[in-house]
Amino acid sequence: MALNDDVTRIREKRLSKGRLAVPNQLQGVSKNRIREVLERLDHGTNADLVDGVFALMDNETLSWFGKAPPNAKFADGASTAHLACHIGILQRGQSKLDREGRDYWIKPLRELGGIEPITLYAGEFIPGHVIAKSPNSAYRLSEDFKAVLQAPDDKWRAMLAFWSSQDAARQRREFQAQMAEASRLLVDTGHSDLIQAAIEYYAPKFLPGYKVIYVDDGDGDRVTDADRRRLADAGVELTLADAMPDVLLWNPTSNRLWVIEAVTSDGEVDLHKVNQLQLLAKRASKSGINFTTAYRTWKEAASRQGAHQNIAVGTFIWIQGDPARQLKVESFGQS
């Protein structure tokens, strides 16, 4: 709630001084111009996307990241939560947007290269979402798309036509991918590595007969087209309201699901996650669902559980550094 409260205070402070909560133009760009540009991309009726782009033009509000570069502005990089609060609270004076709706107010322009993913790392914004599920994952407008928005009235349509050409879009995506790959070399990819270890070593040994049908290993599309095909084959539909597991497996013979959560910072299989995903299994008419929390080392497992003790009873633990066994969590009096 801290971010919500902070943004509410920012809005109230500006209004109390007789200012607008947000100027009518940011970097010389109005919402009307954004709407006109998005209409030509078939997204003009998406009010959340219009306001999201406007938020990413905000170079008057200081960054809401606690460890942002000196004097960094909101436009330099904003997380999904930041955007949700900027749109819902700062701009509209209501409640923040549901962050799971990012597929509607980030994804359309991200696919075209107009919004690019970045990560706050070591006090700098670097290209790509290089640490899965990191609170420091962020977004900003690409410079070439921003140039279209800022172009004079008699030039922006021609600039947009060139920008939105298929070749240009492909080149932008390739460039962003190259930059993200370079960034990954700078950071720890432990979460991704642990997910892959669970898939390659844990599942074959302890979950024979199970097939991987979904992997959430990043901050891009929550459910890709390939995921949807595998999920459909298994008779499962993941929605934005579901708790997204790191790995979801299905046994065609028993018609049972299995969830693996790879933990390097947080995200164990707790009771809340069990309850949510049991609803998914029931909705998909599965015979049941089981769970495993995976850690890289015993030291990390001990550190997490010494502090939180939150792994649900009846679920399993697997340690990458001690891969030949798994442990089941049981409680006193459990039948």
Phi, psi and omega in degrees: 000346185300315180297314178306313182294319180298317182291323176300319179294321178300314180298312183296322180295317180295316181294323181294338179265010178078015179264162169286146176300322176221133180301161178289336176226144175232126185053035178079011184243130177261165175296328179297319177296317178300317181296319179298317180295315182291330177300323179286349174254013180065029178232016185293337181273358180275091185298325180294322179291318177303311182290330177293318177296318178300319178300320182284358170266357189284097177255017177256338179264131178295152180304144178266004172281132182295330183241037178290162175302155180305133177063017178295145180252166180306319183295341181286341179167124182224136179283171176302317179296320178299313180297319180300322180281323179298313181292306188286319186262303185294313183280317190258345182069027180240213177264160181295155177289154174292119185299335179291348178279009183301336177298341182259334183240010170228313188304315185305315180278336176295321180297329180271350181092006179281328173248128183244142179281141177219170179224135172280114184221124179053041175079011179224153173269121180242154184296145173088160170264091192264353176235112186302134175058027180283138174293349179266004173291138186213179180222155170210164176283142174290150184296324182288326176289322177298322179297324177297315181298325185269357184292154177299161183304325185271004184235338190293328181295317179293321178295320179294320179300317178292315182301320186273003177297149186300319181297317180296319179297318179297317180296322178296316181297319179297317180296315179298321179295319179296318180293321179295320179296320177297322180293325181299333179292343183271343191236167178285126178256033186302322182295313178298318180297321180292320176300313181295322178296319179297321180289317188277331187243313183291307186300312180299325184279316188257344183234057180298140180092349179269142178244137176288125180242351178200137175227126177253089188239047180168189183243022177273223178300130179293323179228109181279171178298321178296319176302313184300322179295315180293319179296319180297320178300329180269358181074031182238139175235119176267132178243171179297340181278346182279152171287119184278114179283157174296316179222132176239127180240160182219137176256108183299330183287311181270350184055042182244147178258157175219133181249136172241128174248120179269121189245116171243340176227314176197180175107024178301164173283096178260179185297323180298316181293321177301312182298317180297314185280339170295326175295322176299313180299320179294316180298327181271006178059042177270158182285345179164182181209139178239169188218145173225133170259125181253136174238160177284317184221161175297325180299316179292320178298316181295320179297314180294312185283334174297329182269327191243323180048052190245006181286132185291143176296140179092356178258178186243160176234136174229135181249121182301323181283353178223065198281352188277359180215159171233158182238142176258135180275120179232158179238162178300132178085000179289134181274000000 
